[in-house]
Amino acid sequence: PDEWGEDIKKANSILEEWQILVVSVMGTINGSNKDELLEDYIKVSKMAYHFGAKIIEVNLSCPNIGKEVGALYQDSKFAFFLADELKKAINVPFIFK
């Protein structure tokens, strides 16, 4: 977070007035505990917001990190639950992809 937090701050400082920074986040866990995964998504989203993200893109499909977390789009119930919980936790526009 220290490294990418500074990247977000730096990127925001060089944007033109008409530009906006969208920060993509991904939650991770060891195993398949969805409560921990939800907590991690909320944690990294809050960090991104704290560092200056104006819009947060929540990545639900990342094949590079394995099936448990990299294919959340296939678990529509959890994906909708995650979206609702994130919107409750942080007042920022979200994109879910």
Secondary structure, 3 states (H helix, E strand, C coil): CHHHHHHHHHHHHHCCCCCCCEEEECCCCCCCCHHHHHHHHHHHHHHHHHHCCCEEEECCCCHHHCHHHHCHHHCHHHHHHHHHHHHHHCCCCEEEC
